[in-house]
Amino acid sequence: MVIKTATFVKSSGKWQDCPEPTMPEYAFIGRSNVGKSSLINAMMNHKDLAKTSGTPGKTQLINHFLVNENWYLTDLPGYGYAKVSKSIRKDFEKLITNYILNRRNLVNLFVLVDSRHNPQKIDLEFIQWCGESGVPFSIVFTKSDKLKPSEIIKNFENYKKELHKTWEDLPELYITSAEKKTGGDEILNFIEKTNDFLTQNSVSFDEE
């Protein structure tokens, strides 16, 4: 997929305030400081489309971007904040879950995990929740440039082994690096193929 245009649409504090669900939507989520904004910017070839921050939990709203005038990329707040109160964390979790479960044009959720670490409990719990909730999702490993190729393979296989404890069939898995701009094209190709399928089958997101 060639990115011709990528523009910020709006930030929403409630899922009901998101743009009209008339186009396919692909959302990105992960733990705070997983490199989500950097990956989005690399994929869109736009250095500051999504705002990056050294402060975990900086993204506190649902941010929508319109790509190529025909699909939405959504930057969701991270989960598992280390530096916010329990009440604020609950508000974020409610915002995230309400969006994921109610946004009818959400085609796929890309769950980002840091490739440098062993499977984290909070990531595995979120992935499990997606499966139990019937949410279509993929897993994206970030920051692969920080590891040697052998280490990437080792961590990747460890993650698959952990997932196979509860999953028979694994979702799509991607290894990415925002720094080296690798892996993003595979994600965009998946989105392009999915959009083509939706168009060919005249899928509408309007309520019945």
NUVEX-869958 format. One record per residue: x, y, z of N, C-alpha, C in turn; chain; residue in three letters. Coordinates in steps of 0.02 Angstrom, whole numbers. Example, Ala and Ser with C-alpha at 12.3 -4.5 7.8 and 13.67 -1.06 7.14 Angstrom:
// NUVEX-869958
+--------+--------+--------+--------+--------+--------+--------+--------+--------+---+-----+
:    n.X :    n.Y :    n.Z :   ca.X :   ca.Y :   ca.Z :    c.X :    c.Y :    c.Z : c :   r :
+--------+--------+--------+--------+--------+--------+--------+--------+--------+---+-----+
:    660 :   -284 :    390 :    615 :   -225 :    390 :    660 :   -165 :    390 : A : ALA :
:    642 :   -112 :    354 :    684 :    -53 :    357 :    645 :      2 :    394 : A : SER :
+--------+--------+--------+--------+--------+--------+--------+--------+--------+---+-----+
// end
This chain:
// NUVEX-869958
+--------+--------+--------+--------+--------+--------+--------+--------+--------+---+-----+
:    n.X :    n.Y :    n.Z :   ca.X :   ca.Y :   ca.Z :    c.X :    c.Y :    c.Z : c :   r :
+--------+--------+--------+--------+--------+--------+--------+--------+--------+---+-----+
:     42 :    -60 :      0 :      0 :      0 :      0 :     44 :     62 :      0 : A : MET :
:     28 :    108 :    -45 :     62 :    172 :    -46 :     22 :    222 :     -5 : A : VAL :
:     54 :    255 :     42 :     20 :    305 :     83 :     22 :    372 :     45 : A : ILE :
:    -35 :    392 :     20 :    -40 :    455 :    -17 :    -57 :    512 :     30 : A : LYS :
:   -104 :    500 :     75 :   -124 :    551 :    124 :   -136 :    519 :    192 : A : THR :
:   -117 :    554 :    243 :   -131 :    532 :    312 :   -141 :    595 :    354 : A : ALA :
:   -202 :    605 :    375 :   -218 :    667 :    410 :   -253 :    653 :    477 : A : THR :
:   -238 :    695 :    525 :   -270 :    690 :    590 :   -343 :    713 :    584 : A : PHE :
:   -389 :    674 :    613 :   -460 :    691 :    609 :   -484 :    721 :    675 : A : VAL :
:   -477 :    683 :    730 :   -499 :    709 :    794 :   -477 :    664 :    851 : A : LYS :
:   -479 :    693 :    912 :   -467 :    655 :    973 :   -533 :    650 :   1010 : A : SER :
:   -547 :    591 :   1038 :   -611 :    580 :   1071 :   -601 :    552 :   1141 : A : SER :
:   -638 :    580 :   1188 :   -634 :    556 :   1257 :   -685 :    502 :   1272 : A : GLY :
:   -731 :    490 :   1225 :   -780 :    436 :   1230 :   -786 :    403 :   1162 : A : LYS :
:   -801 :    338 :   1162 :   -806 :    304 :   1097 :   -864 :    331 :   1056 : A : TRP :
:   -915 :    356 :   1090 :   -973 :    384 :   1054 :   -955 :    447 :   1015 : A : GLN :
:   -900 :    480 :   1034 :   -880 :    542 :   1000 :   -834 :    530 :    941 : A : ASP :
:   -817 :    467 :    927 :   -773 :    451 :    871 :   -807 :    469 :    805 : A : CYS :
:   -768 :    478 :    750 :   -798 :    494 :    685 :   -851 :    442 :    665 : A : PRO :
:   -896 :    462 :    622 :   -948 :    417 :    598 :   -916 :    353 :    570 : A : GLU :
:   -941 :    295 :    591 :   -910 :    231 :    572 :   -927 :    208 :    502 : A : PRO :
:   -908 :    248 :    453 :   -928 :    234 :    384 :   -872 :    200 :    343 : A : THR :
:   -811 :    197 :    372 :   -755 :    168 :    336 :   -720 :    116 :    380 : A : MET :
:   -683 :     69 :    348 :   -645 :     20 :    388 :   -597 :     54 :    436 : A : PRO :
:   -589 :     24 :    494 :   -548 :     54 :    546 :   -499 :      3 :    575 : A : GLU :
:   -437 :     23 :    584 :   -385 :    -20 :    611 :   -353 :     16 :    669 : A : TYR :
:   -355 :    -15 :    728 :   -332 :     18 :    789 :   -266 :    -13 :    814 : A : ALA :
:   -226 :     29 :    845 :   -161 :      8 :    872 :   -161 :     21 :    948 : A : PHE :
:   -139 :    -30 :    985 :   -140 :    -25 :   1057 :    -81 :    -64 :   1085 : A : ILE :
:    -59 :    -46 :   1145 :     -5 :    -83 :   1178 :      9 :    -52 :   1245 : A : GLY :
:     54 :    -82 :   1281 :     74 :    -54 :   1345 :    107 :     14 :   1334 : A : ARG :
:    104 :     56 :   1385 :    137 :    121 :   1381 :    210 :    113 :   1364 : A : SER :
:    235 :    155 :   1320 :    306 :    156 :   1301 :    327 :     95 :   1260 : A : ASN :
:    278 :     65 :   1224 :    295 :      7 :   1182 :    320 :     29 :   1113 : A : VAL :
:    315 :     94 :   1099 :    337 :    120 :   1034 :    282 :    126 :    983 : A : GLY :
:    221 :    134 :   1007 :    162 :    135 :    962 :    163 :    196 :    916 : A : LYS :
:    172 :    255 :    945 :    171 :    316 :    904 :    228 :    315 :    852 : A : SER :
:    286 :    292 :    872 :    343 :    289 :    826 :    329 :    242 :    768 : A : SER :
:    297 :    185 :    782 :    280 :    138 :    729 :    229 :    168 :    681 : A : LEU :
:    177 :    200 :    709 :    126 :    232 :    667 :    158 :    284 :    621 : A : ILE :
:    202 :    326 :    649 :    235 :    377 :    609 :    278 :    347 :    554 : A : ASN :
:    312 :    292 :    570 :    355 :    259 :    520 :    312 :    230 :    464 : A : ALA :
:    256 :    198 :    482 :    212 :    168 :    432 :    181 :    221 :    386 : A : MET :
:    163 :    278 :    416 :    132 :    331 :    378 :    182 :    376 :    343 : A : MET :
:    247 :    363 :    356 :    301 :    404 :    328 :    292 :    477 :    347 : A : ASN :
:    276 :    488 :    410 :    260 :    555 :    435 :    290 :    559 :    505 : A : HIS :
:    341 :    600 :    515 :    380 :    597 :    577 :    342 :    618 :    639 : A : LYS :
:    290 :    658 :    632 :    254 :    679 :    693 :    179 :    677 :    685 : A : ASP :
:    153 :    628 :    647 :     81 :    620 :    640 :     51 :    601 :    708 : A : LEU :
:     77 :    546 :    736 :     57 :    526 :    804 :    109 :    555 :    852 : A : ALA :
:     86 :    584 :    906 :    131 :    618 :    953 :    166 :    566 :    996 : A : LYS :
:    233 :    571 :    997 :    272 :    526 :   1040 :    290 :    562 :   1104 : A : THR :
:    301 :    523 :   1156 :    318 :    553 :   1220 :    359 :    505 :   1261 : A : SER :
:    403 :    533 :   1301 :    442 :    492 :   1347 :    404 :    476 :   1410 : A : GLY :
:    344 :    504 :   1416 :    304 :    493 :   1475 :    251 :    439 :   1462 : A : THR :
:    256 :    381 :   1492 :    206 :    329 :   1482 :    137 :    353 :   1500 : A : PRO :
:     87 :    334 :   1460 :     19 :    355 :   1474 :      1 :    423 :   1447 : A : GLY :
:     44 :    451 :   1404 :     31 :    518 :   1377 :    -31 :    519 :   1333 : A : LYS :
:    -40 :    466 :   1292 :    -99 :    462 :   1250 :   -158 :    443 :   1294 : A : THR :
:   -204 :    490 :   1305 :   -261 :    477 :   1349 :   -327 :    482 :   1313 : A : GLN :
:   -324 :    491 :   1247 :   -384 :    496 :   1207 :   -380 :    448 :   1148 : A : LEU :
:   -437 :    437 :   1116 :   -439 :    397 :   1055 :   -425 :    444 :    997 : A : ILE :
:   -369 :    433 :    963 :   -348 :    477 :    908 :   -360 :    444 :    840 : A : ASN :
:   -398 :    479 :    798 :   -415 :    453 :    732 :   -376 :    489 :    677 : A : HIS :
:   -351 :    449 :    629 :   -317 :    476 :    570 :   -350 :    446 :    508 : A : PHE :
:   -361 :    486 :    458 :   -390 :    463 :    395 :   -333 :    450 :    346 : A : LEU :
:   -329 :    389 :    320 :   -275 :    369 :    276 :   -303 :    357 :    205 : A : VAL :
:   -270 :    388 :    157 :   -289 :    380 :     86 :   -364 :    393 :     74 : A : ASN :
:   -394 :    432 :    118 :   -464 :    452 :    111 :   -513 :    393 :    114 : A : GLU :
:   -489 :    333 :    133 :   -536 :    277 :    132 :   -531 :    228 :    191 : A : ASN :
:   -488 :    242 :    240 :   -489 :    201 :    301 :   -461 :    240 :    359 : A : TRP :
:   -482 :    220 :    420 :   -459 :    253 :    480 :   -405 :    213 :    515 : A : TYR :
:   -353 :    248 :    536 :   -303 :    220 :    582 :   -317 :    252 :    650 : A : LEU :
:   -324 :    210 :    702 :   -341 :    235 :    768 :   -285 :    220 :    817 : A : THR :
:   -262 :    272 :    850 :   -210 :    267 :    902 :   -245 :    268 :    969 : A : ASP :
:   -245 :    210 :   1003 :   -280 :    203 :   1066 :   -234 :    216 :   1126 : A : LEU :
:   -262 :    237 :   1182 :   -221 :    245 :   1243 :   -189 :    179 :   1261 : A : PRO :
:   -130 :    182 :   1290 :    -96 :    122 :   1311 :   -128 :     93 :   1374 : A : GLY :
:   -113 :     31 :   1387 :   -138 :      0 :   1449 :    -79 :    -15 :   1495 : A : TYR :
:    -94 :    -21 :   1560 :    -43 :    -38 :   1608 :      2 :     20 :   1627 : A : GLY :
:    -27 :     78 :   1639 :     13 :    136 :   1658 :     46 :    126 :   1726 : A : TYR :
:    108 :    144 :   1731 :    143 :    136 :   1794 :    136 :    199 :   1838 : A : ALA :
:    122 :    256 :   1806 :    127 :    319 :   1842 :     61 :    357 :   1848 : A : LYS :
:      5 :    322 :   1846 :    -59 :    356 :   1855 :    -98 :    321 :   1910 : A : VAL :
:   -146 :    357 :   1939 :   -184 :    329 :   1994 :   -230 :    273 :   1970 : A : SER :
:   -254 :    233 :   2018 :   -298 :    177 :   2001 :   -363 :    201 :   1969 : A : LYS :
:   -389 :    258 :   1993 :   -452 :    284 :   1966 :   -443 :    306 :   1893 : A : SER :
:   -387 :    338 :   1879 :   -374 :    360 :   1809 :   -364 :    299 :   1766 : A : ILE :
:   -329 :    249 :   1792 :   -317 :    187 :   1754 :   -383 :    153 :   1737 : A : ARG :
:   -429 :    153 :   1785 :   -495 :    123 :   1773 :   -532 :    160 :   1718 : A : LYS :
:   -527 :    227 :   1718 :   -560 :    267 :   1666 :   -532 :    250 :   1597 : A : ASP :
:   -466 :    243 :   1593 :   -434 :    226 :   1530 :   -457 :    157 :   1506 : A : PHE :
:   -457 :    109 :   1553 :   -477 :     41 :   1535 :   -549 :     39 :   1511 : A : GLU :
:   -592 :     78 :   1542 :   -662 :     82 :   1521 :   -667 :    112 :   1451 : A : LYS :
:   -629 :    165 :   1439 :   -628 :    197 :   1373 :   -606 :    147 :   1319 : A : LEU :
:   -553 :    111 :   1333 :   -525 :     63 :   1285 :   -574 :      7 :   1271 : A : ILE :
:   -600 :    -25 :   1324 :   -644 :    -82 :   1314 :   -710 :    -62 :   1281 : A : THR :
:   -737 :     -5 :   1299 :   -799 :     18 :   1267 :   -789 :     30 :   1193 : A : ASN :
:   -732 :     60 :   1176 :   -717 :     72 :   1105 :   -711 :      6 :   1068 : A : TYR :
:   -671 :    -40 :   1094 :   -658 :   -103 :   1059 :   -722 :   -144 :   1050 : A : ILE :
:   -764 :   -145 :   1101 :   -823 :   -187 :   1099 :   -882 :   -155 :   1061 : A : LEU :
:   -882 :    -89 :   1054 :   -939 :    -55 :   1024 :   -927 :    -24 :    956 : A : ASN :
:   -864 :    -16 :    936 :   -849 :     17 :    873 :   -860 :    -33 :    816 : A : ARG :
:   -916 :    -27 :    782 :   -937 :    -80 :    735 :   -896 :    -82 :    671 : A : ARG :
:   -859 :    -28 :    655 :   -818 :    -29 :    595 :   -746 :    -48 :    609 : A : ASN :
:   -732 :    -69 :    672 :   -664 :    -91 :    690 :   -652 :   -159 :    657 : A : LEU :
:   -608 :   -160 :    609 :   -594 :   -221 :    571 :   -541 :   -264 :    604 : A : VAL :
:   -489 :   -230 :    632 :   -435 :   -268 :    663 :   -399 :   -224 :    715 : A : ASN :
:   -380 :   -257 :    769 :   -342 :   -224 :    823 :   -271 :   -250 :    821 : A : LEU :
:   -223 :   -205 :    814 :   -152 :   -224 :    815 :   -126 :   -214 :    887 : A : PHE :
:   -110 :   -270 :    919 :    -85 :   -268 :    988 :     -9 :   -269 :    987 : A : VAL :
:     21 :   -215 :   1010 :     93 :   -207 :   1008 :    126 :   -233 :   1072 : A : LEU :
:    180 :   -272 :   1063 :    219 :   -296 :   1120 :    292 :   -283 :   1106 : A : VAL :
:    330 :   -270 :   1158 :    401 :   -254 :   1153 :    440 :   -318 :   1141 : A : ASP :
:    474 :   -322 :   1085 :    509 :   -384 :   1066 :    569 :   -398 :   1111 : A : SER :
:    590 :   -349 :   1151 :    649 :   -359 :   1193 :    635 :   -399 :   1256 : A : ARG :
:    571 :   -407 :   1273 :    554 :   -438 :   1337 :    520 :   -506 :   1328 : A : HIS :
:    525 :   -546 :   1380 :    486 :   -608 :   1382 :    412 :   -591 :   1386 : A : ASN :
:    368 :   -638 :   1369 :    297 :   -624 :   1372 :    277 :   -594 :   1439 : A : PRO :
:    245 :   -536 :   1437 :    224 :   -501 :   1497 :    152 :   -521 :   1515 : A : GLN :
:    140 :   -528 :   1580 :     74 :   -549 :   1604 :     19 :   -503 :   1578 : A : LYS :
:     31 :   -437 :   1581 :    -21 :   -390 :   1561 :    -38 :   -395 :   1487 : A : ILE :
:     13 :   -409 :   1445 :      1 :   -418 :   1373 :    -39 :   -482 :   1361 : A : ASP :
:    -18 :   -536 :   1395 :    -52 :   -600 :   1386 :   -125 :   -597 :   1409 : A : LEU :
:   -137 :   -560 :   1463 :   -206 :   -553 :   1488 :   -248 :   -513 :   1438 : A : GLU :
:   -219 :   -461 :   1409 :   -256 :   -421 :   1360 :   -271 :   -462 :   1297 : A : PHE :
:   -221 :   -500 :   1274 :   -230 :   -542 :   1216 :   -285 :   -594 :   1229 : A : ILE :
:   -283 :   -623 :   1289 :   -334 :   -672 :   1308 :   -404 :   -640 :   1308 : A : GLN :
:   -408 :   -580 :   1334 :   -472 :   -544 :   1335 :   -498 :   -532 :   1264 : A : TRP :
:   -453 :   -514 :   1218 :   -473 :   -504 :   1148 :   -504 :   -568 :   1120 : A : CYS :
:   -470 :   -624 :   1133 :   -495 :   -688 :   1108 :   -563 :   -705 :   1137 : A : GLY :
:   -569 :   -698 :   1203 :   -632 :   -714 :   1236 :   -689 :   -668 :   1215 : A : GLU :
:   -672 :   -607 :   1195 :   -722 :   -557 :   1175 :   -737 :   -559 :   1100 : A : SER :
:   -703 :   -604 :   1064 :   -715 :   -611 :    992 :   -689 :   -552 :    952 : A : GLY :
:   -637 :   -521 :    976 :   -608 :   -463 :    941 :   -555 :   -486 :    892 : A : VAL :
:   -561 :   -470 :    827 :   -508 :   -488 :    779 :   -445 :   -447 :    792 : A : PRO :
:   -389 :   -481 :    800 :   -328 :   -444 :    817 :   -267 :   -478 :    787 : A : PHE :
:   -212 :   -440 :    785 :   -147 :   -464 :    765 :    -97 :   -442 :    819 : A : SER :
:    -40 :   -475 :    822 :     11 :   -457 :    871 :     71 :   -428 :    833 : A : ILE :
:     94 :   -370 :    856 :    149 :   -335 :    824 :    207 :   -328 :    873 : A : VAL :
:    264 :   -357 :    856 :    323 :   -351 :    898 :    361 :   -288 :    877 : A : PHE :
:    375 :   -244 :    925 :    408 :   -181 :    911 :    481 :   -181 :    932 : A : THR :
:    517 :   -131 :    909 :    587 :   -117 :    931 :    634 :   -175 :    916 : A : LYS :
:    623 :   -209 :    860 :    667 :   -267 :    843 :    738 :   -244 :    828 : A : SER :
:    748 :   -180 :    813 :    815 :   -155 :    798 :    859 :   -154 :    861 : A : ASP :
:    829 :   -162 :    919 :    867 :   -161 :    982 :    898 :   -229 :    998 : A : LYS :
:    882 :   -279 :    957 :    906 :   -347 :    970 :    947 :   -375 :    912 : A : LEU :
:    988 :   -424 :    928 :   1022 :   -462 :    875 :    971 :   -507 :    842 : A : LYS :
:    980 :   -524 :    778 :    932 :   -568 :    744 :    918 :   -633 :    782 : A : PRO :
:    969 :   -662 :    812 :    959 :   -725 :    849 :    916 :   -714 :    910 : A : SER :
:    922 :   -656 :    942 :    882 :   -640 :   1001 :    809 :   -628 :    982 : A : GLU :
:    799 :   -596 :    924 :    731 :   -584 :    900 :    695 :   -651 :    889 : A : ILE :
:    729 :   -697 :    855 :    700 :   -763 :    841 :    684 :   -799 :    906 : A : ILE :
:    731 :   -797 :    953 :    721 :   -830 :   1018 :    660 :   -802 :   1054 : A : LYS :
:    655 :   -736 :   1059 :    598 :   -705 :   1094 :    532 :   -718 :   1057 : A : ASN :
:    535 :   -716 :    991 :    477 :   -729 :    949 :    450 :   -799 :    961 : A : PHE :
:    495 :   -848 :    962 :    476 :   -917 :    974 :    450 :   -928 :   1045 : A : GLU :
:    481 :   -893 :   1093 :    458 :   -897 :   1163 :    386 :   -871 :   1168 : A : ASN :
:    371 :   -818 :   1132 :    304 :   -790 :   1134 :    254 :   -838 :   1104 : A : TYR :
:    272 :   -867 :   1047 :    227 :   -915 :   1015 :    215 :   -976 :   1060 : A : LYS :
:    268 :   -998 :   1093 :    262 :  -1055 :   1139 :    215 :  -1039 :   1196 : A : LYS :
:    220 :   -979 :   1223 :    176 :   -958 :   1278 :    104 :   -953 :   1254 : A : GLU :
:     94 :   -925 :   1195 :     26 :   -917 :   1168 :     -7 :   -985 :   1154 : A : LEU :
:     34 :  -1032 :   1132 :      7 :  -1099 :   1115 :    -19 :  -1136 :   1176 : A : HIS :
:     -4 :  -1111 :   1236 :    -30 :  -1142 :   1297 :   -106 :  -1134 :   1301 : A : LYS :
:   -131 :  -1080 :   1271 :   -203 :  -1068 :   1273 :   -234 :  -1059 :   1204 : A : THR :
:   -193 :  -1052 :   1152 :   -218 :  -1042 :   1084 :   -197 :  -1100 :   1039 : A : TRP :
:   -245 :  -1127 :   1003 :   -228 :  -1179 :    954 :   -201 :  -1147 :    891 : A : GLU :
:   -237 :  -1097 :    866 :   -215 :  -1060 :    807 :   -196 :   -990 :    828 : A : ASP :
:   -138 :   -968 :    807 :   -114 :   -902 :    825 :   -138 :   -849 :    775 : A : LEU :
:   -146 :   -787 :    798 :   -163 :   -733 :    751 :   -103 :   -715 :    708 : A : PRO :
:   -113 :   -668 :    663 :    -57 :   -643 :    623 :     -4 :   -612 :    669 : A : GLU :
:     60 :   -625 :    656 :    114 :   -598 :    696 :    161 :   -558 :    652 : A : LEU :
:    181 :   -499 :    675 :    225 :   -456 :    636 :    285 :   -435 :    679 : A : TYR :
:    344 :   -432 :    649 :    403 :   -407 :    683 :    422 :   -341 :    650 : A : ILE :
:    425 :   -288 :    691 :    435 :   -221 :    663 :    491 :   -182 :    698 : A : THR :
:    513 :   -131 :    662 :    559 :    -82 :    691 :    542 :    -14 :    661 : A : SER :
:    522 :     32 :    704 :    508 :    100 :    680 :    573 :    133 :    658 : A : ALA :
:    627 :    118 :    694 :    692 :    148 :    680 :    716 :    129 :    610 : A : GLU :
:    709 :     65 :    592 :    732 :     41 :    527 :    676 :     38 :    475 : A : LYS :
:    616 :     56 :    497 :    557 :     55 :    453 :    547 :    -14 :    422 : A : LYS :
:    549 :    -65 :    463 :    537 :   -133 :    440 :    473 :   -160 :    471 : A : THR :
:    439 :   -203 :    434 :    378 :   -235 :    459 :    315 :   -196 :    446 : A : GLY :
:    321 :   -131 :    439 :    261 :    -89 :    428 :    228 :   -104 :    362 : A : GLY :
:    267 :   -119 :    311 :    238 :   -134 :    245 :    195 :   -196 :    247 : A : ASP :
:    216 :   -246 :    286 :    176 :   -307 :    293 :    108 :   -292 :    324 : A : GLU :
:    108 :   -248 :    374 :     46 :   -229 :    406 :      1 :   -191 :    356 : A : ILE :
:     31 :   -146 :    319 :     -7 :   -107 :    270 :    -34 :   -152 :    214 : A : LEU :
:      4 :   -203 :    195 :    -19 :   -250 :    144 :    -80 :   -289 :    170 : A : ASN :
:    -77 :   -308 :    233 :   -134 :   -342 :    264 :   -196 :   -297 :    263 : A : PHE :
:   -187 :   -234 :    280 :   -243 :   -187 :    280 :   -270 :   -178 :    210 : A : ILE :
:   -226 :   -172 :    161 :   -247 :   -162 :     92 :   -288 :   -222 :     67 : A : GLU :
:   -263 :   -282 :     81 :   -299 :   -343 :     59 :   -367 :   -348 :     93 : A : LYS :
:   -369 :   -330 :    158 :   -432 :   -333 :    195 :   -481 :   -282 :    168 : A : THR :
:   -458 :   -222 :    153 :   -502 :   -171 :    125 :   -529 :   -192 :     57 : A : ASN :
:   -486 :   -223 :     17 :   -508 :   -248 :    -49 :   -563 :   -301 :    -41 : A : ASP :
:   -553 :   -345 :      8 :   -603 :   -397 :     22 :   -669 :   -365 :     42 : A : PHE :
:   -667 :   -316 :     86 :   -727 :   -282 :    109 :   -764 :   -248 :     52 : A : LEU :
:   -725 :   -217 :      7 :   -754 :   -183 :    -51 :   -786 :   -233 :    -99 : A : THR :
:   -750 :   -287 :   -113 :   -776 :   -337 :   -160 :   -839 :   -370 :   -134 : A : GLN :
:   -845 :   -374 :    -68 :   -904 :   -406 :    -39 :   -956 :   -356 :    -15 : A : ASN :
:   -946 :   -293 :    -36 :   -994 :   -239 :    -21 :  -1013 :   -236 :     53 : A : SER :
:   -962 :   -243 :     96 :   -974 :   -241 :    168 :   -990 :   -169 :    189 : A : VAL :
:  -1045 :   -160 :    224 :  -1066 :    -95 :    250 :  -1064 :    -95 :    325 : A : SER :
:  -1044 :    -39 :    354 :  -1041 :    -34 :    427 :  -1101 :      2 :    456 : A : PHE :
:  -1148 :     20 :    413 :  -1209 :     53 :    436 :  -1249 :      5 :    479 : A : ASP :
:  -1282 :     32 :    530 :  -1324 :     -9 :    572 :  -1384 :    -34 :    534 : A : GLU :
:  -1404 :    -96 :    550 :  -1462 :   -125 :    515 :  -1527 :    -96 :    543 : A : GLU :
+--------+--------+--------+--------+--------+--------+--------+--------+--------+---+-----+
// end
